[in-house]
C-alpha cells in the first residue's frame, strides 16, 4: 500500500458527511470490501491519526470513521500488512461514549418516519393537482355543453368521474427498514465438551456432547435417553448435566484428543441436521487467513486452534465482545445472515484474543467473570 503522505487528504468539510455515510455501513460501498476502502483509507489515515480522543469517540466525534479505519487496517481480507507503527491508534480504554445497539434502532426508525412523512406530503401534492384539474375540466365541459341536453351533461360528468378515479395516483409504499446488525446478537457461551467421537456418516465431522448450562426442557438439549456415553464419562459427571449435540467440521484439523473433556466457546446457530445427526450449536476455531486467490472457506490442516475461554469459566457462562453486552438472539435466524455479516472481521490479535467489528472501536471476546478468550499461538487468524 502506498504511503498515506502521498495521498491527497480528505477535505475537512466532507469528513462529517463521510462519518454519516459509514453510520450504518461496514464498508464504503456498504456491502463488501473494495478498492474504494483502500483509496479512502490512504487519504484519511494521517488526519485520523492526529485526532484527539474527543474527535475520535466523543459525543460529536467521528466514531464511525474510526470504527471503519480500524477494520480496514486490520482485516486480513485486504492483505494490506501495514506496520503497527503506521496504523491509526485505536485504544478501547479511551472510548468516551459508547453507542448502544438499541439507540441505533431508534435513530433509524426516526429516519424512516421522516421519509414516510415526506412521501405522504408528496402524495397530498399530487392529489391536490388532480383536484384542480378536475374542476377546470368540469368548467370547460359546462361551457361547451350549456346548450346541450341535461341528460347528455349528466352522462358526460359520470364518464369523467370514472376516468379520474382510474387515474388517481397510487400511494407510495414505505421503504422497508433494514435491521441493525450488532455482535451483541450472537449468543456465545462457555461449553464443556464431555465426550467427542467421529461422525459415523461424514469423515470431516466430529460429534461432540457439550454441557452449556441449558435449562431442563430446552428444545436445544439432547435427552439423556438418546445419549451413548462411556461409563467412565457418566461416572465423572454424576449427576449428568443437560447437554447439546454439536457437529463440527474439525475432524482431520484438530486431534480428537484435544476435543475430549475441555472447555470451548460455542455460538447459537440455528439447529441443523448434518448427515443424519441434529447439531444445535457451533464450536469456534481459528485458522490462518487465506492467501489472496485461495478459497476463503478453506482451513489449513496444520494450523487450526480452538478458541478457549479463560481458566475458571463455568459451563453456560456468557461470552461477549467488550461494549456489546445486551440481550442476544435466542437462536440466530439464518435468513438475516447475522453471523455471516459479523464473522468476516472476527480475528485474533497479537495478544491471541478474539475480536469482532461493530459500531465504535473493536472489542475483545470476554466472559462475564472478566477473563479474555484466547487461542494457543495463531496471530491475525480468522475465527469461524
C-alpha positions as CSV (number, residue, x, y, z in Angstrom):
1,X,0.0,0.0,0.0
2,X,1.3,3.5,-0.8
3,X,2.3,5.8,2.0
4,X,-0.6,7.9,3.1
5,X,1.6,11.0,3.0
6,X,1.5,10.8,-0.8
7,X,-2.3,10.8,-1.0
8,X,-4.4,13.9,-1.0
9,X,-6.1,14.4,2.4
10,X,-9.9,14.3,2.6
11,X,-11.4,17.8,2.6
12,X,-12.3,18.8,6.2
13,X,-15.8,19.9,5.2
14,X,-16.6,16.4,3.7
15,X,-15.4,14.4,6.8
16,X,-18.8,14.8,8.7
17,X,-20.6,13.5,5.6
18,X,-18.2,10.5,5.3
19,X,-18.8,9.8,9.0
20,X,-22.6,9.9,8.4
21,X,-22.4,7.6,5.4
22,X,-20.5,5.0,7.5
23,X,-23.0,5.1,10.3
24,X,-24.9,2.0,9.1
25,X,-22.2,0.6,6.8
26,X,-19.2,-1.6,7.4
27,X,-17.5,-0.6,4.2
28,X,-17.5,2.4,1.8
29,X,-19.8,0.7,-0.7
30,X,-21.9,-0.7,2.2
31,X,-21.8,-4.4,1.1
32,X,-18.3,-5.7,0.8
33,X,-14.6,-4.5,0.9
34,X,-13.4,-2.9,-2.3
35,X,-10.6,-0.7,-3.7
36,X,-12.7,2.3,-2.6
37,X,-11.9,1.3,1.1
38,X,-8.2,1.2,0.4
39,X,-8.2,4.5,-1.5
40,X,-10.2,6.5,1.1
41,X,-8.2,4.9,3.9
42,X,-4.9,6.1,2.3
43,X,-6.3,9.7,2.2
44,X,-7.7,9.9,5.7
45,X,-5.2,7.9,7.7
46,X,-3.0,10.8,8.5
47,X,-5.9,13.0,9.6
48,X,-7.5,10.3,11.7
49,X,-4.2,9.6,13.5
50,X,-3.9,13.3,14.6
51,X,-7.4,13.5,16.0
52,X,-7.9,13.8,19.8
53,X,-9.9,11.2,21.9
54,X,-12.8,13.6,21.8
55,X,-12.7,13.8,18.0
56,X,-12.4,10.1,17.7
57,X,-15.1,8.8,20.1
58,X,-16.6,11.8,21.8
59,X,-20.3,12.7,21.7
60,X,-19.8,14.6,18.4
61,X,-16.7,12.7,17.2
62,X,-16.1,10.7,14.1
63,X,-16.7,7.3,15.8
64,X,-18.0,5.7,12.6
65,X,-14.9,6.7,10.6
66,X,-12.6,5.4,13.4
67,X,-14.5,2.0,13.5
68,X,-14.1,1.7,9.7
69,X,-10.4,2.7,9.8
70,X,-9.6,0.1,12.4
71,X,-11.5,-2.5,10.4
72,X,-9.7,-1.7,7.1
73,X,-6.2,-1.6,8.6
74,X,-6.6,-4.9,10.5
75,X,-8.8,-7.1,8.3
76,X,-6.8,-10.0,6.6
77,X,-9.2,-9.9,3.7
78,X,-7.4,-6.9,2.1
79,X,-3.9,-8.1,3.0
80,X,-2.5,-4.5,3.5
81,X,0.1,-5.6,6.0
82,X,0.5,-2.2,7.5
83,X,3.3,-1.9,10.1
84,X,1.9,-1.4,13.6
85,X,3.7,1.9,14.0
86,X,1.9,3.3,10.9
87,X,-1.6,2.2,11.9
88,X,-4.1,4.7,13.4
89,X,-4.1,4.0,17.2
90,X,-7.5,2.9,18.5
91,X,-7.5,2.3,22.3
92,X,-10.7,0.8,23.6
93,X,-9.9,2.1,27.1
94,X,-10.1,5.7,25.8
95,X,-13.5,5.4,24.3
96,X,-15.5,8.4,25.6
97,X,-19.0,7.5,24.5
98,X,-20.4,4.0,23.6
99,X,-23.5,4.0,21.4
100,X,-25.8,1.1,22.3
101,X,-27.4,-1.0,19.6
102,X,-31.0,-0.1,20.7
103,X,-30.2,3.6,20.3
104,X,-29.2,2.9,16.7
105,X,-32.6,1.2,16.1
106,X,-34.4,4.2,17.5
107,X,-32.4,6.6,15.2
108,X,-33.1,4.5,12.2
109,X,-36.8,4.4,13.0
110,X,-36.8,8.2,13.2
111,X,-35.2,8.4,9.8
112,X,-37.7,6.0,8.4
113,X,-40.6,8.0,9.9
114,X,-39.2,11.2,8.4
115,X,-39.0,9.6,4.9
116,X,-42.6,8.3,5.3
117,X,-43.9,11.8,6.2
118,X,-42.1,13.2,3.1
119,X,-43.8,10.6,0.9
120,X,-47.2,11.5,2.4
121,X,-46.7,15.2,1.6
122,X,-45.7,14.3,-2.0
123,X,-48.8,12.2,-2.3
124,X,-51.1,15.0,-1.0
125,X,-49.5,17.4,-3.5
126,X,-50.3,15.1,-6.4
127,X,-53.9,14.7,-5.3
128,X,-54.3,18.5,-5.0
129,X,-53.1,19.0,-8.6
130,X,-55.6,16.3,-9.7
131,X,-58.5,18.0,-8.0
132,X,-57.6,21.4,-9.6
133,X,-57.5,19.7,-13.0
134,X,-60.9,18.1,-12.4
135,X,-62.5,21.5,-11.6
136,X,-61.0,23.1,-14.7
137,X,-62.3,20.3,-16.9
138,X,-65.7,20.4,-15.4
139,X,-66.0,24.2,-16.1
140,X,-64.8,23.6,-19.7
141,X,-67.4,20.9,-20.2
142,X,-70.2,23.1,-18.7
143,X,-69.4,25.9,-21.1
144,X,-69.3,23.6,-24.2
145,X,-72.4,21.7,-23.3
146,X,-74.5,24.6,-21.9
147,X,-76.8,24.3,-25.0
148,X,-77.0,20.5,-24.8
149,X,-79.5,18.4,-23.2
150,X,-79.3,17.9,-19.4
151,X,-79.2,14.1,-19.8
152,X,-76.1,14.3,-22.0
153,X,-74.3,16.6,-19.5
154,X,-75.0,14.2,-16.6
155,X,-73.7,11.2,-18.7
156,X,-70.6,13.2,-19.6
157,X,-69.9,14.1,-16.0
158,X,-70.4,10.4,-15.0
159,X,-67.8,9.2,-17.5
160,X,-65.4,12.0,-16.4
161,X,-65.6,10.9,-12.7
162,X,-64.9,7.3,-13.6
163,X,-61.8,8.3,-15.7
164,X,-60.5,10.4,-12.9
165,X,-60.9,7.6,-10.4
166,X,-58.9,5.3,-12.6
167,X,-56.1,7.9,-12.9
168,X,-55.8,8.6,-9.2
169,X,-52.2,8.1,-8.2
170,X,-51.3,5.2,-6.0
171,X,-49.8,5.7,-2.6
172,X,-46.1,5.1,-2.4
173,X,-45.1,2.1,-0.3
174,X,-42.9,2.7,2.7
175,X,-39.4,1.6,2.3
176,X,-38.7,-1.5,4.3
177,X,-36.5,-0.7,7.3
178,X,-33.1,-2.5,7.3
179,X,-32.2,-4.2,10.6
180,X,-29.2,-3.1,12.6
181,X,-26.6,-5.8,12.9
182,X,-24.6,-6.0,16.1
183,X,-22.1,-8.5,17.6
184,X,-24.4,-8.5,20.7
185,X,-27.0,-10.5,18.8
186,X,-24.7,-13.6,18.8
187,X,-25.2,-15.7,22.0
188,X,-21.7,-17.0,22.8
189,X,-21.4,-19.4,25.7
190,X,-18.7,-21.4,27.6
191,X,-19.2,-25.0,26.6
192,X,-17.7,-28.2,28.2
193,X,-17.1,-31.0,25.7
194,X,-17.7,-34.0,27.9
195,X,-17.2,-36.5,25.0
196,X,-16.4,-36.4,21.3
197,X,-16.5,-39.1,18.6
198,X,-16.0,-39.1,14.8
199,X,-19.3,-38.7,12.8
200,X,-20.4,-42.1,11.6
201,X,-21.5,-40.8,8.2
202,X,-19.1,-38.0,7.5
203,X,-15.3,-38.2,7.6
204,X,-14.8,-34.5,8.1
205,X,-17.1,-34.1,11.1
206,X,-16.8,-34.6,14.9
207,X,-19.9,-35.2,17.0
208,X,-19.5,-33.6,20.5
209,X,-21.7,-33.8,23.6
210,X,-21.4,-30.4,25.2
211,X,-22.6,-29.0,28.5
212,X,-23.7,-25.4,28.1
213,X,-25.8,-24.8,31.2
214,X,-29.2,-25.1,29.3
215,X,-32.3,-25.4,31.4
216,X,-34.2,-28.7,31.6
217,X,-36.8,-29.0,28.8
218,X,-35.0,-26.6,26.4
219,X,-35.6,-27.7,22.7
220,X,-31.9,-27.4,22.1
221,X,-30.8,-30.1,24.5
222,X,-30.4,-33.8,23.8
223,X,-32.4,-36.1,26.1
224,X,-30.2,-38.3,28.2
225,X,-32.1,-41.3,26.9
226,X,-30.6,-40.6,23.4
227,X,-27.0,-40.3,24.6
228,X,-24.4,-43.0,24.2
229,X,-21.6,-42.2,26.7
230,X,-18.9,-44.4,28.2
231,X,-19.4,-45.4,31.8
232,X,-16.2,-43.5,32.8
233,X,-17.7,-40.3,31.5
234,X,-21.1,-40.8,33.1
235,X,-19.4,-41.6,36.5
236,X,-17.3,-38.4,36.3
237,X,-20.4,-36.3,35.6
238,X,-22.9,-37.7,38.0
239,X,-25.5,-36.2,38.1
240,X,-25.3,-35.8,34.3
241,X,-26.0,-32.1,33.2
242,X,-28.1,-31.0,30.3
243,X,-26.1,-31.3,27.1
244,X,-26.4,-30.4,23.4
245,X,-25.2,-32.4,20.5
246,X,-22.9,-30.4,18.2
247,X,-21.4,-31.4,14.9
248,X,-18.2,-29.5,13.9
249,X,-16.0,-29.8,10.7
250,X,-12.8,-30.3,12.7
251,X,-12.1,-34.0,12.0
252,X,-8.6,-34.0,10.4
253,X,-7.9,-30.4,11.5
254,X,-7.9,-30.9,15.3
255,X,-6.7,-34.1,17.1
256,X,-9.6,-35.9,18.7
257,X,-7.7,-35.9,21.9
258,X,-7.9,-32.1,22.1
259,X,-11.7,-32.4,21.8
260,X,-12.1,-34.5,24.9
261,X,-13.0,-33.1,28.4
262,X,-12.2,-29.4,27.6
263,X,-13.9,-26.1,27.5
264,X,-14.6,-24.2,24.3
265,X,-16.6,-21.2,23.1
266,X,-19.9,-22.1,21.4
267,X,-22.2,-20.0,19.2
268,X,-26.0,-20.1,18.9
269,X,-26.5,-21.0,15.3
270,X,-29.9,-22.4,14.3
271,X,-30.1,-26.2,14.8
272,X,-29.5,-28.2,11.6
273,X,-29.3,-31.9,10.7
274,X,-25.9,-32.9,9.4
275,X,-25.7,-36.3,7.8
276,X,-28.5,-37.7,10.0
277,X,-27.4,-36.1,13.3
278,X,-29.1,-32.9,14.7
279,X,-26.5,-30.2,15.6
280,X,-27.6,-27.4,18.0
281,X,-24.6,-25.1,18.1
282,X,-21.1,-24.3,16.6
283,X,-17.6,-24.6,18.1
284,X,-15.4,-21.6,17.4
285,X,-11.9,-22.3,16.0
286,X,-9.2,-20.1,14.4
287,X,-7.2,-20.8,11.3
288,X,-4.7,-18.6,9.3
289,X,-6.3,-16.1,6.9
290,X,-6.3,-17.4,3.3
291,X,-3.7,-16.2,0.8
292,X,-5.2,-13.9,-1.8
293,X,-6.7,-16.0,-4.6
294,X,-7.3,-19.1,-2.3
295,X,-10.6,-20.4,-1.2
296,X,-11.8,-18.1,1.7
297,X,-13.5,-21.0,3.4
298,X,-10.5,-23.4,3.3
299,X,-8.7,-24.3,6.5
300,X,-5.0,-25.1,6.7
301,X,-4.9,-28.6,8.3
302,X,-1.6,-28.0,10.1
303,X,-2.8,-24.9,11.9
304,X,-6.3,-24.9,13.4
305,X,-6.8,-24.0,17.0
306,X,-9.9,-24.0,19.2
307,X,-10.9,-20.7,20.9
308,X,-10.6,-21.4,24.6
309,X,-12.4,-19.4,27.4
310,X,-10.3,-18.3,30.4
311,X,-9.5,-20.6,33.3
312,X,-12.2,-20.8,35.9
313,X,-15.0,-20.1,33.4
314,X,-18.1,-22.2,34.1
315,X,-20.4,-24.1,31.7
316,X,-23.0,-21.8,30.2
317,X,-21.2,-18.6,31.2
318,X,-21.9,-15.7,28.8
319,X,-19.1,-14.7,26.4
320,X,-19.4,-11.3,24.6
321,X,-17.5,-8.6,22.9
322,X,-16.5,-5.6,25.1
323,X,-19.0,-2.8,24.7
324,X,-21.7,-5.1,23.3
325,X,-23.3,-6.8,26.3
326,X,-27.0,-6.7,25.6
327,X,-29.6,-9.5,25.3
328,X,-28.6,-11.8,22.4
329,X,-30.9,-13.6,20.0
330,X,-32.1,-16.9,21.4
331,X,-31.2,-18.6,18.0
332,X,-29.7,-16.8,15.0
333,X,-32.2,-16.5,12.1
334,X,-30.2,-17.8,9.0
335,X,-32.3,-15.5,6.8
336,X,-30.9,-12.4,8.5
337,X,-27.3,-13.6,7.9
338,X,-26.2,-12.1,11.2
339,X,-23.2,-14.4,11.7
340,X,-22.2,-14.0,8.0
341,X,-22.0,-10.2,8.4
342,X,-20.1,-10.2,11.7
343,X,-17.7,-13.1,11.1
344,X,-15.5,-11.5,8.3
345,X,-13.9,-9.2,10.9
346,X,-13.7,-11.8,13.7
347,X,-9.9,-12.4,14.1
348,X,-7.1,-12.9,16.6
349,X,-4.7,-10.2,17.6
350,X,-1.1,-10.1,18.8
351,X,-2.5,-10.9,22.3
352,X,-4.1,-14.0,20.8
353,X,-7.5,-12.8,21.8
354,X,-10.6,-12.8,19.5
355,X,-12.1,-9.5,18.3
356,X,-15.0,-8.6,16.1
357,X,-16.1,-5.4,14.3
358,X,-19.1,-3.2,15.1
359,X,-20.2,0.3,15.8
360,X,-17.3,2.0,17.6
361,X,-13.9,0.6,18.5
362,X,-13.3,-3.2,18.2
363,X,-13.8,-5.2,21.4
364,X,-12.1,-8.3,22.9
365,X,-14.0,-11.5,23.4
366,X,-14.5,-11.7,27.2
367,X,-16.6,-13.6,29.8
368,X,-18.9,-12.3,32.4
369,X,-16.4,-13.1,35.1
370,X,-13.9,-10.8,33.4
371,X,-11.5,-13.2,31.6
372,X,-10.4,-13.0,27.9
373,X,-10.9,-15.9,25.4
374,X,-7.8,-16.8,23.5
375,X,-6.1,-19.3,21.1
376,X,-2.8,-21.0,21.5
377,X,-0.5,-19.3,19.0
378,X,-2.2,-18.0,15.9
379,X,-2.0,-14.2,15.3
380,X,-4.1,-12.5,12.7
381,X,-6.1,-15.7,12.2
382,X,-9.7,-15.9,11.1
383,X,-12.2,-17.2,13.7
384,X,-15.2,-19.1,12.4
